[in-house]
Amino acid sequence: MSYINNKIKRTKSFMNIVVTGGAGFIGGNFVQYMVNKYPQDMIINLDLLTYAGNLETLKSVENCTNYKFIKGDIADRKFIFELFDELKPDIIVNFAAESHVDRSIEDPEIFVRTNVVGTTTLLDACRTYGIKRYHQVSTDEVYGDLPLNRPDLFFTEETPLNASSPYSAAKAAADMFVLAYHRTYKLPVTVSRCSNNYGPYHFPEKLIPLIISRALNDEELPVYGKGENVRDWLYVEDHCHAIDLILKKGREGEVYNIGGHNERTNLDVVKTVLKVLNKPEELIRFVADRPGHDMRYAIDPTKMEKQLGWKPKYDFDTGIVKTVEWYLNNEAWWKNIINGEYIGYFDKMYKGRVV
C-alpha cells in the first residue's frame, strides 16, 4: 500500500518527520507549527482518530504540499512496520496517548494498550529501520504530586516517578521503555515532560475549554472538591517551540521538563476565565472530588533554560486572554465537537482516498 506521494524535492536537509497523535490538541498544534516552520520537510500526521482526534484542527495545513495525514494505530505492529518500511522516517515525535485521567479511572486497559504497547511498537520499528531521533512527549503527572504547603518544592528531571492514576502510570511505563531502549539498544531518544497545556484546539472535556463553553451558555461550572488543586499552566505554542528545540539541540538519552512558571489553583483558573468572559462566579458548582486527585504540580524547567535557551513566551494572564478569544472566534470548531459532528470530518475529507 502506498501511504505517501512526496511532492517535495529531496535535498540534503530534507526529513520525513512522523508526528503520532497529530490530530489531538497538542499534537495538532505541533503539526501546524512544523508544517509552517519547515516547508522543506515532510510532516506526516499519524492518528487513529479516536474520540479526541479531530482533523478539523488541521484545516489550515491539510492542502500544504509538505503535509500528509495517515490514519492508523501505533499499537498495530504489522501496520507500523509496513509504514516505516515505506516512509523511512528520520524523526518520530510521539504524542499519541490516551490522556484523560477520568477516563483512565473508568477503563485502564486501553491506556496500557495505547500508551505502553503503542510506544514499544514504535520503538521496535525505530530499531529495525533506523532513525535520527525518537522523541517521547510525556507529562509531569508521572512524578505524582507535591504538597500544597511546600511551595518551595518543584519537579526536576531527577524527581522519582510516583504515578497516581492509571493514565500517569501508563505514561511513566512508556517513558521507562524509551529510556531503556536508549541504554540497551543505543536508540537516539529524548523525553519531555510538560505541565498542563492550554490554548487553541483544546478538547472541550478539559478544564479550560469546558469552562469557556459552559460559561458562554450560562451553565453550571463543575469544580472538583474545593478547587484548591494547583497546576502549572503552559501555553501550547510555548510547548511546541520547546519540543522543536529538543529535536535540534537536545542530548540523546536525556529528559527535559517543560513548565510555564504559571501556577494557579483550579478555582483561580475558573475565576480568571469568568472574569475575561464577564460572567458571574455564581455559575461555579463544587462537585465530589475524583479518586486519587493530585494536589499540586510544579515544574522546574531550569535544564531547558540553561541547556537549550528556552523560556516561555506567554504568562498565564496573557495566554488565557488569547485562548478565550480563540474560542470566541472559533465557536463552530468546538460546537461541532459537542454535537459530535467532527467525527464525520474524516469521511468527508478522505473517503475514497488512499491513507
C-alpha positions in Angstrom: 0.0 0.0 0.0 1.3 3.5 -0.9 0.9 5.8 2.1 2.5 9.0 0.7 3.2 10.7 -2.6 6.1 13.0 -1.7 5.9 16.2 -3.9 8.8 17.9 -2.1 12.1 17.7 -3.9 14.6 15.8 -1.7 17.6 17.8 -0.6 20.3 17.1 2.0 18.3 18.9 4.6 15.0 17.1 3.8 13.5 15.0 6.5 10.4 12.8 6.9 9.0 13.7 10.3 6.2 11.5 11.7 4.1 13.0 14.4 1.9 10.5 16.1 -1.3 11.7 17.6 -1.2 14.8 15.4 -4.9 15.3 15.3 -5.1 15.8 19.1 -4.8 19.1 21.0 -1.0 19.4 21.5 -0.1 17.2 18.5 -2.3 19.2 16.2 -0.7 22.5 17.3 2.7 21.0 16.8 1.9 19.7 13.3 0.7 23.2 12.3 3.9 24.7 13.9 6.2 22.3 12.0 4.4 22.5 8.6 4.6 26.2 8.6 8.2 26.5 10.0 9.9 23.7 7.9 8.5 23.8 4.4 11.5 21.8 3.2 10.4 18.8 5.3 7.5 16.4 5.0 5.4 16.4 8.2 3.3 13.2 8.4 0.4 13.1 10.8 -0.3 9.6 12.1 -3.5 9.4 14.1 -6.2 6.7 14.8 -8.9 9.4 15.2 -10.3 8.2 18.5 -12.7 10.4 20.3 -10.2 13.3 20.8 -8.7 13.2 17.3 -10.1 15.9 15.2 -8.9 16.6 11.6 -10.8 19.9 11.6 -7.8 21.1 13.7 -5.6 20.7 10.7 -7.7 22.6 8.2 -5.2 25.3 7.8 -2.5 22.9 6.6 -4.4 20.0 5.0 -3.6 21.2 1.5 0.0 22.0 2.1 2.5 20.0 -0.1 4.6 19.2 2.9 1.8 17.7 5.0 0.2 14.3 4.9 -2.4 12.6 7.1 -2.3 8.8 7.6 -5.0 7.0 9.7 -3.6 4.2 11.8 -3.0 2.6 15.2 0.5 2.8 16.8 -0.2 -0.4 18.6 -0.8 -2.3 15.3 2.6 -3.8 14.8 2.1 -5.1 11.2 0.8 -1.7 10.1 3.6 0.3 11.8 6.4 -1.9 10.4 4.9 -1.6 6.9 4.6 2.2 7.3 8.2 2.5 8.4 9.4 0.3 5.6 7.8 2.7 3.1 8.4 6.1 4.7 11.9 5.6 6.1 11.2 8.3 8.7 14.0 10.4 10.1 12.3 11.7 13.2 9.4 10.3 15.3 7.6 12.6 17.7 5.1 10.5 19.8 2.1 12.5 21.1 -0.2 9.5 20.6 -1.7 8.6 24.0 -4.9 8.2 25.9 -4.7 11.2 28.2 -7.8 11.9 30.2 -7.4 10.9 33.9 -11.1 10.4 34.5 -11.3 8.1 31.5 -8.3 6.1 32.8 -10.1 5.5 36.1 -13.1 4.1 34.2 -11.1 2.0 31.7 -7.3 1.5 32.5 -6.7 -1.2 29.9 -7.0 1.0 26.8 -4.3 3.3 28.4 -1.9 0.4 28.7 -2.5 -0.6 25.0 -2.0 2.8 23.5 0.5 4.4 25.9 2.7 1.4 26.6 2.2 -1.2 23.8 1.9 1.6 21.2 5.2 3.2 22.4 7.1 -0.1 22.4 5.8 -0.9 18.9 7.2 2.4 17.6 10.5 1.9 19.4 10.9 -1.6 17.8 10.1 -0.1 14.4 12.7 2.6 15.0 15.3 -0.1 15.9 14.6 -2.0 12.8 14.5 0.8 10.3 16.8 3.3 12.0 16.0 6.9 12.8 17.8 10.2 13.7 15.7 10.9 16.7 12.7 9.4 18.6 11.1 11.9 20.9 8.6 10.9 23.6 6.1 13.6 24.7 5.2 12.8 28.4 3.7 14.6 31.3 4.6 16.0 34.7 1.9 13.7 36.1 4.5 10.8 36.1 6.1 12.5 39.2 2.9 12.2 41.3 2.1 15.4 43.2 3.5 17.9 45.6 2.1 19.1 48.9 0.2 22.4 48.9 2.1 23.6 52.0 5.5 23.3 50.3 5.6 26.0 47.5 9.4 25.7 47.5 9.3 22.2 46.0 9.3 21.6 42.3 9.6 18.6 39.9 13.1 18.3 38.4 14.3 15.7 35.9 15.7 13.7 38.9 12.4 13.6 40.8 11.5 9.9 41.3 8.5 8.7 39.3 5.4 8.3 41.5 2.3 7.9 39.3 -1.1 8.4 40.9 -3.6 7.4 38.2 -3.8 4.6 35.6 -3.1 7.4 33.0 0.1 8.6 34.6 1.2 5.1 35.4 0.9 4.2 31.7 2.9 7.3 30.7 5.6 6.5 33.3 5.9 3.0 31.9 6.3 4.3 28.4 9.0 6.8 29.5 10.9 4.0 31.1 10.7 1.9 28.0 12.0 4.8 25.9 15.0 5.4 28.2 15.7 1.6 28.4 15.8 1.3 24.6 18.4 4.1 24.6 20.6 2.3 27.2 20.1 -1.2 25.8 20.0 -0.6 22.1 21.6 2.9 21.8 18.4 4.2 20.2 18.7 8.0 19.8 15.8 9.2 22.1 14.7 12.2 24.1 11.8 12.6 26.5 10.0 15.7 27.6 7.6 16.1 30.5 5.3 19.1 30.3 2.9 20.8 32.7 -0.8 21.4 31.8 -1.2 22.8 28.3 -3.9 25.3 27.3 -4.6 27.2 24.1 -6.4 26.8 20.7 -8.0 23.4 19.7 -8.2 22.1 23.3 -10.8 19.3 23.5 -13.9 20.6 25.3 -13.9 17.9 28.1 -10.7 19.5 29.6 -11.0 22.2 32.3 -10.4 25.5 30.5 -12.4 24.8 27.3 -15.1 23.2 29.3 -15.4 26.3 31.5 -15.4 28.6 28.4 -18.1 26.6 26.5 -20.4 26.2 29.5 -20.0 29.8 30.8 -20.9 31.1 27.4 -24.2 29.3 27.8 -24.6 30.4 31.4 -24.5 26.7 32.5 -23.2 25.5 35.9 -19.4 25.1 36.1 -18.3 21.9 37.9 -15.1 22.2 40.0 -13.7 19.2 41.8 -13.5 19.3 45.6 -12.7 22.9 46.8 -10.9 23.8 43.7 -7.6 24.1 45.6 -5.6 21.7 43.4 -2.7 23.6 41.8 -1.4 23.2 38.3 1.4 24.8 36.3 -0.1 26.1 33.0 1.9 26.1 29.7 0.6 27.9 26.6 0.7 25.3 23.8 2.7 27.4 21.4 5.5 27.6 24.0 5.4 23.8 24.3 5.7 23.4 20.5 8.8 25.7 20.5 10.3 23.7 23.3 10.0 20.3 21.5 11.4 21.9 18.4 14.5 22.9 20.4 14.8 19.5 21.9 14.8 17.9 18.5 17.5 20.3 17.3 19.7 20.6 20.4 18.6 18.1 23.0 21.1 15.4 24.2 20.3 11.8 23.4 19.0 9.8 26.3 18.0 12.9 28.3 14.7 14.0 29.9 13.6 17.6 29.7 11.0 19.3 31.9 8.9 21.9 30.2 7.0 24.2 32.5 5.2 27.6 32.2 6.0 29.2 35.6 2.3 29.8 35.8 0.9 28.0 38.9 -2.8 28.5 39.6 -5.4 26.7 41.7 -8.2 25.2 39.6 -10.6 27.7 41.3 -8.4 30.6 40.3 -8.3 29.4 36.7 -12.1 29.2 36.6 -12.5 32.6 38.1 -10.0 34.1 35.6 -11.9 32.7 32.7 -15.2 34.0 34.1 -13.6 37.5 34.5 -12.4 37.5 30.9 -15.8 36.5 29.7 -17.6 38.9 32.1 -19.6 36.1 33.6 -20.7 35.7 37.3 -18.9 33.5 39.7 -22.3 32.2 40.9 -22.1 29.7 38.0 -19.4 27.7 39.9 -20.6 24.5 41.5 -18.3 22.3 43.6 -18.6 18.6 43.0 -17.3 15.4 44.6 -13.5 15.1 44.1 -12.2 12.4 41.8 -10.3 9.4 43.3 -6.6 10.0 43.9 -6.7 13.6 42.7 -3.1 15.0 42.7 -2.8 18.2 44.8 -0.1 20.2 43.1 2.1 20.0 40.0 5.0 22.4 39.6 7.9 22.0 37.2 11.4 23.4 37.4 12.4 24.0 33.7 16.0 25.2 34.6 17.5 22.4 32.4 15.6 23.6 29.3 16.5 27.2 30.0 20.3 26.6 30.6 21.0 23.8 28.0 18.7 24.9 25.2 18.0 28.6 25.9 14.2 28.1 26.1 11.8 30.3 28.1 8.0 30.5 27.8 6.8 33.5 25.8 3.4 33.7 27.5 2.4 34.2 31.1 -1.0 32.9 32.1 -2.8 36.2 32.1 -1.7 36.9 28.5 -2.2 33.3 27.3 -5.7 32.9 28.8 -7.0 36.0 27.1 -5.6 34.7 23.7 -7.2 31.3 24.5 -10.7 32.8 25.3 -10.5 35.0 22.2 -9.7 32.0 20.1 -12.8 30.1 21.4 -15.0 33.1 20.9 -13.8 33.4 17.3 -14.0 29.6 16.5 -17.3 28.5 18.0 -18.0 26.2 15.0 -14.9 24.2 15.9 -15.9 23.3 19.5 -19.6 23.2 18.9 -19.0 20.5 16.2 -17.3 18.5 18.9 -20.0 19.0 21.5 -22.6 18.0 18.8 -20.4 15.1 17.6 -20.3 16.4 14.1 -16.5 16.4 14.0 -16.4 12.6 13.8 -17.7 12.7 10.2 -14.9 15.0 9.0 -12.6 12.2 8.2 -15.2 10.5 5.9 -16.0 13.9 4.3 -12.4 14.7 3.5 -10.7 11.4 3.0 -13.4 8.8 1.9 -12.2 7.0 -1.2 -8.6 8.2 -0.8 -5.6 6.0 0.0 -4.5 6.8 3.5 
